[in-house]
């Protein structure tokens, strides 16, 4: 569990872990990145109540999300590894049992995940993730789309005894970790929502601009393309996704008349799309611009969306 200035949420996050109905020893390793509010004090209070479960990594200075993640992962000792950020929480007390029992019975499965409730705190609406999700998938599917919400994932740690050193170059390594753990086994999905994912302005993606997100997504796929270079199917999926992300970034740069960055993105795409040329790139760029400027949703769809939002506001968030 990574946390930084989560005093409003951290107690709920910890509560969802320590109250799990699980018949085996388990630990909660909390990496606090030198919070400046009451987050650490709250963590210590919970540790006093559950000293046999909670371990806190306290920082004397802020070390950043990436290093905090790597050091907190390294401090974990269990065979199975699950995640929960300090501003999210698990809402099903059988979450760990369901995921571990499945993976124990299916040694060929190295990654499990489940549906989550997306909670939009600015207007109190909710939605469910993973509509139409396949139950069993492979790294080939994952190379084409990241459909795993971080706080739902569970890894079999033994399949990746050492995290590659190059992951330090990836600013947001969660998808990279999904891919690495899924490289030697299949992925299983549980349709039951077992966690609540808060989407708010203080979250990592709430404050990041669109360009930064796209850049980070491109970087992670660049490193994964290199890592899986000899796996043709996985590499193709990653290249196609990389290209789609890069085209979205190119649209932004063209709209902002940033010729230098637009040329940079074009070269990055042509490096991986060997059969493309200048005309091919421009054709795909124009196609992406048309998609971006597509007509707005119909009145009926807009009405149904607002109705779903209204109904979701009436429904309380589940908790253990």
C-alpha positions as CSV (number, residue, x, y, z in Angstrom):
1,X,0.0,0.0,0.0
2,X,1.5,3.3,-1.2
3,X,0.4,6.4,0.5
4,X,1.1,10.2,0.6
5,X,-1.1,12.7,2.3
6,X,-4.1,10.4,2.4
7,X,-5.3,11.3,5.9
8,X,-9.0,11.4,4.7
9,X,-8.8,7.9,3.1
10,X,-6.0,5.8,4.7
11,X,-8.1,4.4,7.6
12,X,-10.6,3.0,5.1
13,X,-7.9,1.5,3.0
14,X,-6.2,-0.2,5.9
15,X,-9.5,-1.4,7.4
16,X,-10.3,-3.2,4.1
17,X,-7.1,-5.2,4.3
18,X,-6.8,-6.1,8.0
19,X,-10.5,-7.2,8.2
20,X,-10.0,-9.8,5.4
21,X,-11.4,-13.3,6.2
22,X,-8.3,-15.2,5.3
23,X,-7.1,-18.5,6.9
24,X,-3.4,-17.9,6.3
25,X,-0.9,-15.4,7.6
26,X,-0.7,-12.2,5.6
27,X,1.0,-8.9,5.9
28,X,0.2,-5.3,4.9
29,X,3.3,-3.3,3.9
30,X,2.6,0.4,3.9
31,X,5.1,2.7,2.1
32,X,4.5,6.2,3.4
33,X,6.3,8.8,1.3
34,X,7.0,11.3,4.0
35,X,3.4,12.5,4.3
36,X,3.0,16.1,5.6
37,X,-0.5,15.5,7.1
38,X,-1.8,13.0,9.6
39,X,-1.4,9.9,7.3
40,X,1.5,8.4,9.2
41,X,0.0,8.9,12.6
42,X,-3.2,7.1,11.5
43,X,-1.1,4.3,10.0
44,X,0.8,3.9,13.4
45,X,-2.5,3.8,15.2
46,X,-3.7,0.9,13.1
47,X,-0.3,-0.8,13.4
48,X,-0.7,-0.7,17.2
49,X,-4.0,-2.6,16.8
50,X,-2.7,-5.1,14.2
51,X,1.1,-5.4,14.9
52,X,1.2,-8.9,13.5
53,X,-0.2,-7.7,10.1
54,X,1.0,-4.1,9.5
55,X,4.6,-3.1,8.6
56,X,5.2,0.6,7.9
57,X,8.1,1.9,5.8
58,X,8.6,5.5,7.0
59,X,10.6,8.0,4.9
60,X,12.6,10.9,6.3
61,X,12.2,12.7,3.0
62,X,10.0,12.4,-0.1
63,X,11.4,9.8,-2.4
64,X,8.7,9.8,-5.2
65,X,6.1,7.4,-6.3
66,X,8.4,5.1,-8.3
67,X,11.0,4.5,-5.7
68,X,8.4,4.2,-3.0
69,X,6.7,1.5,-5.1
70,X,10.0,-0.4,-5.7
71,X,11.1,-0.3,-2.1
72,X,7.7,-1.3,-0.8
73,X,7.5,-4.2,-3.2
74,X,10.9,-5.4,-2.1
75,X,9.8,-5.4,1.5
76,X,6.9,-7.8,0.8
77,X,7.6,-11.5,1.6
78,X,4.5,-13.4,0.7
79,X,4.0,-15.8,-2.2
80,X,1.1,-13.6,-3.5
81,X,1.2,-9.9,-3.9
82,X,-1.9,-7.6,-4.0
83,X,-2.1,-3.8,-4.2
84,X,-4.2,-1.1,-2.7
85,X,-3.3,2.6,-2.9
86,X,-3.9,4.7,0.2
87,X,-6.9,6.5,-1.2
88,X,-8.7,3.4,-2.5
89,X,-10.1,0.4,-0.5
90,X,-11.2,-3.2,-0.7
91,X,-14.9,-3.7,0.0
92,X,-15.2,-7.5,0.1
93,X,-13.8,-9.4,3.1
94,X,-13.3,-12.5,0.9
95,X,-11.2,-10.9,-1.7
96,X,-7.8,-12.4,-0.7
97,X,-9.3,-15.8,-0.2
98,X,-11.0,-15.9,-3.6
99,X,-8.0,-14.9,-5.5
100,X,-5.5,-17.0,-3.6
101,X,-7.7,-20.1,-3.7
102,X,-8.1,-19.8,-7.4
103,X,-4.3,-19.4,-8.0
104,X,-3.5,-22.3,-5.6
105,X,-5.8,-24.6,-7.7
106,X,-4.5,-23.2,-11.0
107,X,-0.7,-23.1,-10.9
108,X,-0.8,-22.0,-14.6
109,X,-2.4,-18.7,-13.5
110,X,0.0,-16.0,-12.4
111,X,-2.3,-13.0,-12.4
112,X,-5.9,-12.5,-11.1
113,X,-8.0,-9.3,-11.0
114,X,-11.6,-8.4,-10.4
115,X,-14.2,-5.8,-11.2
116,X,-14.1,-2.5,-9.2
117,X,-16.5,0.3,-8.4
118,X,-15.3,3.6,-9.8
119,X,-16.2,6.4,-7.4
120,X,-16.2,9.9,-8.8
121,X,-16.0,12.0,-5.6
122,X,-16.7,15.4,-7.3
123,X,-20.3,14.4,-8.0
124,X,-20.8,11.2,-5.9
125,X,-21.5,9.1,-9.0
126,X,-20.4,5.5,-9.5
127,X,-19.7,3.1,-12.3
128,X,-18.5,-0.5,-12.7
129,X,-15.2,-1.4,-14.5
130,X,-14.6,-4.1,-17.0
131,X,-17.9,-4.3,-18.8
132,X,-17.9,-7.3,-21.2
133,X,-14.6,-8.6,-19.7
134,X,-13.4,-12.1,-20.7
135,X,-12.9,-14.4,-17.8
136,X,-9.6,-15.9,-18.9
137,X,-7.0,-13.9,-21.0
138,X,-3.3,-14.0,-21.8
139,X,-0.5,-11.6,-22.2
140,X,-1.4,-11.4,-25.9
141,X,-4.7,-9.7,-24.9
142,X,-3.0,-7.6,-22.3
143,X,-0.5,-6.3,-24.8
144,X,-3.4,-4.7,-26.8
145,X,-5.2,-3.1,-23.8
146,X,-4.6,-2.5,-20.1
147,X,-7.8,-3.8,-18.6
148,X,-6.5,-4.5,-15.1
149,X,-7.2,-1.9,-12.3
150,X,-4.2,-1.8,-10.0
151,X,-6.1,-2.2,-6.7
152,X,-7.7,-5.4,-8.0
153,X,-4.6,-7.3,-9.1
154,X,-2.9,-10.2,-7.5
155,X,0.5,-11.6,-8.7
156,X,2.2,-14.8,-8.1
157,X,5.5,-13.3,-6.9
158,X,7.7,-16.3,-7.6
159,X,7.4,-15.9,-11.3
160,X,9.3,-12.6,-11.1
161,X,11.9,-13.1,-8.4
162,X,13.8,-10.0,-9.6
163,X,12.3,-6.9,-11.2
164,X,14.3,-5.8,-14.2
165,X,16.5,-2.8,-13.6
166,X,15.1,-1.0,-16.7
167,X,11.8,-0.6,-14.9
168,X,13.4,2.4,-13.2
169,X,13.0,4.2,-16.5
170,X,9.2,3.8,-16.5
171,X,7.5,6.5,-14.5
172,X,4.2,4.5,-14.0
173,X,5.3,0.9,-13.9
174,X,2.0,-0.8,-12.9
175,X,1.1,-1.9,-16.4
176,X,4.7,-3.1,-16.9
177,X,4.4,-5.2,-13.8
178,X,1.1,-6.7,-15.1
179,X,2.8,-7.7,-18.3
180,X,5.9,-9.1,-16.7
181,X,3.9,-11.3,-14.3
182,X,1.6,-12.4,-17.1
183,X,4.4,-13.5,-19.4
184,X,4.5,-17.1,-18.1
185,X,0.9,-17.8,-17.3
186,X,-2.7,-16.9,-17.9
187,X,-4.8,-14.1,-16.3
188,X,-8.1,-14.8,-14.5
189,X,-11.0,-12.3,-13.9
190,X,-13.6,-12.3,-11.2
191,X,-16.8,-10.4,-12.1
192,X,-17.7,-9.6,-8.5
193,X,-16.7,-6.0,-7.6
194,X,-14.4,-6.3,-4.6
195,X,-12.8,-2.8,-4.3
196,X,-13.6,0.9,-4.6
197,X,-11.4,3.0,-6.9
198,X,-11.6,6.7,-6.0
199,X,-11.3,9.1,-8.9
200,X,-10.6,12.6,-7.5
201,X,-8.5,15.7,-8.2
202,X,-5.9,14.7,-5.6
203,X,-5.2,11.3,-7.3
204,X,-2.1,10.7,-9.4
205,X,-4.2,10.8,-12.7
206,X,-6.4,13.6,-11.4
207,X,-3.6,16.1,-11.4
208,X,-1.6,14.8,-14.4
209,X,-2.3,16.5,-17.8
210,X,-3.3,14.4,-20.8
211,X,0.1,14.9,-22.5
212,X,2.0,13.6,-19.5
213,X,-0.3,10.5,-19.2
214,X,0.3,9.7,-22.9
215,X,4.0,10.2,-22.6
216,X,4.2,7.8,-19.7
217,X,2.1,5.2,-21.5
218,X,4.4,5.4,-24.5
219,X,7.5,5.0,-22.4
220,X,6.2,1.9,-20.7
221,X,5.4,0.3,-24.0
222,X,8.7,1.3,-25.5
223,X,10.5,-0.7,-22.8
224,X,8.1,-3.6,-23.0
225,X,8.6,-3.8,-26.8
226,X,12.3,-4.2,-26.2
227,X,11.7,-6.8,-23.5
228,X,9.3,-8.9,-25.6
229,X,11.1,-8.3,-28.9
230,X,11.3,-12.0,-29.7
231,X,7.7,-12.7,-29.0
232,X,6.1,-11.6,-32.3
233,X,2.4,-11.6,-31.1
234,X,3.1,-9.6,-27.9
235,X,5.4,-7.2,-29.7
236,X,2.8,-6.5,-32.4
237,X,0.1,-5.8,-29.8
238,X,2.4,-3.4,-28.0
239,X,3.4,-1.7,-31.1
240,X,-0.2,-1.2,-32.2
241,X,-1.1,0.2,-28.8
242,X,2.0,2.4,-28.8
243,X,1.1,3.8,-32.2
244,X,-2.5,4.6,-31.1
245,X,-1.2,6.4,-28.0
246,X,1.4,8.3,-30.1
247,X,-1.2,9.4,-32.6
248,X,-3.4,10.8,-29.8
249,X,-0.3,12.8,-28.7
250,X,0.3,13.9,-32.3
251,X,-3.2,15.3,-32.5
252,X,-2.5,17.4,-29.4
253,X,0.8,18.8,-30.9
254,X,-0.8,19.6,-34.3
255,X,-3.7,21.4,-32.6
256,X,-1.1,23.4,-30.5
257,X,1.0,24.1,-33.6
258,X,4.0,22.4,-32.0
259,X,5.9,21.3,-35.1
260,X,9.0,20.2,-33.3
261,X,7.2,17.8,-31.0
262,X,4.9,16.6,-33.8
263,X,8.0,15.7,-35.9
264,X,9.4,13.9,-32.9
265,X,6.2,11.8,-32.5
266,X,6.2,11.0,-36.2
267,X,9.7,9.7,-36.1
268,X,8.9,7.6,-33.0
269,X,5.9,6.0,-34.8
270,X,7.9,5.4,-38.0
271,X,10.6,3.6,-36.0
272,X,8.2,0.9,-35.0
273,X,5.9,0.9,-38.0
274,X,8.4,-0.1,-40.6
275,X,5.9,-0.2,-43.5
276,X,4.7,3.3,-42.9
277,X,5.9,6.4,-44.7
278,X,5.1,10.1,-44.5
279,X,1.8,9.7,-46.4
280,X,0.7,6.7,-44.2
281,X,1.4,8.7,-41.0
282,X,-0.6,11.7,-42.3
283,X,-3.5,9.4,-43.3
284,X,-3.6,7.8,-39.8
285,X,-3.2,11.2,-38.1
286,X,-6.2,12.6,-40.1
287,X,-8.2,9.6,-39.2
288,X,-7.5,10.1,-35.5
289,X,-8.4,13.8,-35.8
290,X,-11.8,12.7,-37.2
291,X,-12.3,10.4,-34.3
292,X,-11.5,13.1,-31.8
293,X,-13.9,15.5,-33.4
294,X,-16.7,13.0,-33.8
295,X,-20.2,14.3,-33.2
296,X,-21.3,14.5,-29.6
297,X,-23.6,11.8,-28.1
298,X,-27.3,11.8,-29.0
299,X,-29.8,13.4,-26.7
300,X,-31.1,9.9,-25.7
301,X,-27.7,8.6,-24.8
302,X,-26.9,11.8,-22.9
303,X,-30.2,11.4,-21.0
304,X,-29.5,7.7,-20.2
305,X,-26.0,8.6,-18.9
306,X,-27.4,11.3,-16.7
307,X,-30.1,9.0,-15.4
308,X,-27.5,6.3,-14.5
309,X,-25.4,8.9,-12.7
310,X,-28.5,10.1,-10.7
311,X,-29.4,6.5,-9.8
312,X,-25.7,5.7,-8.8
313,X,-25.7,8.7,-6.4
314,X,-28.6,7.2,-4.5
315,X,-26.6,3.9,-4.0
316,X,-24.2,3.8,-1.0
317,X,-20.7,2.7,-1.4
318,X,-20.1,-0.9,0.0
319,X,-17.6,-1.4,2.7
320,X,-16.5,-4.3,4.9
